[in-house]
Amino acid sequence: MRCWGLILAGIVLTLGGCSHTKIAIREAKEGGKTTVEIENKLFKTVLVPEIARLPLSYFFKTTGHEEMIHPVSLNTPNEDFVYYGGVIDSIPWVSGQVGDVRLPDKGYLYSSPWTFKTGRNKNSVWFRGQTSFSYHDPVTGKPATLLFSKEMRGYAGSTQLRMDYRIKNIGKTDAKFTFCMHARAGVAKWDKGDYFYAPGTNCFVYYMNNMTELERQGLRPPCWTNWPLKEAMDLQPQEDPRNIHVILPADWSMVGDEKYLENLFFVASKVKCGAKESQMKMGIFMTNAGYVVEPCLTYSISGSPVEWSAPGTTLLLGEGEECTFSIHLVAYQGLSKSQIPQIHAVYPECLFLDKPKKAAVPGGMKLEGRMAFPASGTLAVEAGGGTLRECSVSPGIFDLATLGVFPADKGRTISLRFQTAAGVVRLAIE
């Protein structure tokens, strides 16, 4: 899923000559809790830092649909763990038990005191929140303390909600942990026709229950098996409870609703943990009634001593070390289920549905391939340091052939440049 020398530049840009609508950020009150709202013409998201729902809500204005599920009202008191829905970042574990004592569900972020600031630039707004917490390693019993920071940024004219994470060991001992972005996403609610997808050829089956067909095939979690796996991809509502949880190494995943051709993408950066770099893992917990998307850092999310002590199931930060990564939520409308596995490349700013290429035609050459945009911006064709053609684009699917005929390149490098309030993507075309 890599292509031709991607360059991401200038997270906040002045888009010369381009017209973009405004983006707003404001504090409000809901259910007795302080909220932060980020809104532009394409989406509105609601953050609730005191209970670590970041975000609680993502409303996609293009379709008029909420993209997150909310089992209970925000008015419900935050006693122990309450499943308000939305996104809850879970650290140092999601669940687990030591002896007869159950570990705090979803970790400590929702019960820790948060501080936050908000601000804006010309074409973007931001939220920066942080908290710290101490815990005991479920295997060794040793104490550890982590500082958790999350910056969220929205952009004018784009559906992208960028989330930058920083986890720092501020204690005096090594800190082991797992992390999972536990996202109760629900594109146009949960119903038949919803689906999940991530690129890859193998997946780790973390857990399953009442999956008769897979059990007959000899699948015994935890284990690896071939991907795609339809039981983990397609929501098939039925009365008998069943569920399966799989995790696979991938830079992106998505959930979609085929009725509305509606799509919510999770696009991840590389993960830097201390001196090491690794790939994000994309998880899906698929049940008979709904699903939870779970980008995570390891193939285990439990604090159970049996799992916690197994090799590769946790990350380790020495004193003062940090773990950093980014995850982008990006909404699209217009992509069918059959198109998703054929996607050539995924970036936070755009999708390449096909590999772009040059084709000889009378009078010169043209470009072939399709792109999908979640934002308004400028698309330019460049060669030899100059611009051959430039046009404005809006959210939707774009056929590169509509750019017309260009002079034969005579060996020159042809490249595309897509520029929005969120940044610039440049790529050379073979």
RAGIJO-V152122 format. One record per pair of residues at least 4 apart in sequence whose C-alpha atoms are under 6 Angstrom apart, sorted by sequence separation. I is the first residue (numbers start at 1). J is the second residue. If there is no record, write none. Layout:
BEGIN
I,J  I,J
END
This chain:
BEGIN
29,33  39,43  60,64  90,94  97,101  120,124  137,141  186,190  215,219  230,234  257,261  272,276  287,291  304,308  305,309  317,321  361,365  382,386  419,423  29,34  39,44  48,53  60,65  97,102  120,125  136,141  137,142  214,219  257,262  272,277  286,291  303,308  346,351  360,365  382,387  419,424  28,34  29,35  38,44  59,65  97,103  119,125  120,126  136,142  256,262  271,277  285,291  345,351  359,365  381,387  382,388  418,424  28,35  38,45  47,54  59,66  96,103  119,126  136,143  154,161  256,263  271,278  285,292  345,352  359,366  381,388  418,425  27,35  37,45  47,55  58,66  59,67  118,126  135,143  153,161  255,263  270,278  271,279  284,292  344,352  358,366  381,389  417,425  27,36  37,46  46,55  47,56  58,67  118,127  135,144  153,162  255,264  270,279  284,293  344,353  358,367  380,389  417,426  26,36  36,46  46,56  95,105  117,127  134,144  152,162  254,264  283,293  284,294  343,353  344,354  357,367  380,390  416,426  26,37  36,47  46,57  57,68  94,105  95,106  117,128  134,145  152,163  254,265  283,294  344,355  357,368  379,390  416,427  25,37  35,47  45,57  72,84  94,106  116,128  133,145  151,163  253,265  254,266  283,295  356,368  379,391  415,427  25,38  35,48  45,58  71,84  94,107  116,129  133,146  151,164  253,266  282,295  300,313  356,369  378,391  415,428  24,38  44,58  70,84  93,107  115,129  132,146  150,164  207,221  252,266  281,295  378,392  414,428  415,429  24,39  44,59  70,85  92,107  115,130  132,147  150,165  206,221  252,267  281,296  298,313  354,369  377,392  378,393  414,429  23,39  43,59  69,85  90,106  91,107  114,130  131,147  132,148  149,165  205,221  206,222  252,268  281,297  354,370  377,393  23,40  43,60  90,107  114,131  131,148  149,166  205,222  251,268  280,297  353,370  376,393  43,61  68,86  130,148  205,223  353,371  376,394  42,61  130,149  148,167  204,223  205,224  352,371  375,394  376,395  129,149  147,167  204,224  351,371  375,395  129,150  147,168  203,224  351,372  374,395  128,150  146,168  203,225  350,372  373,395  128,151  146,169  202,225  350,373  373,396  127,151  146,170  202,226  203,227  372,396  127,152  145,170  201,226  202,227  372,397  126,152  145,171  201,227  371,397  126,153  144,171  371,398  125,153  370,398  57,86  125,154  251,280  370,399  56,86  124,154  250,280  370,400  383,413  56,87  124,155  144,175  250,281  369,400  383,414  55,87  123,155  124,156  210,242  249,281  250,282  368,400  382,414  54,87  123,156  209,242  248,281  367,400  368,401  382,415  53,87  209,243  248,282  367,401  381,415  53,88  208,243  247,282  381,416  208,244  247,283  380,416  196,233  207,244  246,283  380,417  195,233  207,245  246,284  379,417  195,234  206,245  245,284  366,405  379,418  195,235  206,246  245,285  365,405  366,406  378,418  194,235  205,246  244,285  365,406  378,419  204,246  244,286  332,374  364,406  377,419  31,74  192,235  204,247  243,286  364,407  365,408  377,420  31,75  192,236  203,247  204,248  243,287  364,408  203,248  242,287  242,288  241,288  274,321  274,322  238,288  273,323  237,288  272,323  236,288  237,289  272,324  232,286  271,325  198,253  197,253  269,325  52,109  197,254  269,326  52,110  196,254  268,326  51,110  196,255  268,327  195,255  267,327  195,256  267,328  194,256  266,328  194,257  266,329  50,114  265,329  193,258  265,330  264,330  264,331  263,331  263,332  262,333  261,333  357,429  261,334  357,430  261,335  261,336  92,177  93,178  92,178  91,178  91,179  90,179  90,180  89,180  89,181  89,182  88,182  87,182  87,183  86,183  86,184  85,184  190,290  184,292  183,292  183,293  182,294  181,294  180,294  181,295  69,184  180,295  68,184  69,185  180,296  42,159  68,185  69,186  179,296  67,185  68,186  179,297  67,186  67,187  65,188  178,301  23,156  22,156  21,156  21,157  178,314  20,157  177,314  177,315  176,315  176,316  175,316  175,317  174,317  174,318  174,319  172,319  169,319  170,320  169,320  169,321  168,321  168,322  167,322  167,323  166,323  166,324  165,324  165,325  165,326  164,326  163,326  163,327  163,328  139,305  162,328  138,305  161,328  161,329  160,329  160,330  159,330  159,331  96,302  94,301  95,302  96,303  97,304  93,301  94,302  96,304  93,302  93,303  159,374  158,374  158,375  157,375  157,376  155,421  155,422  123,421  1,344  1,345  13,421  11,422  11,423  10,423  9,423  9,424  8,424  8,425  7,425  7,426  6,426  6,427  5,427  4,427  4,428
END
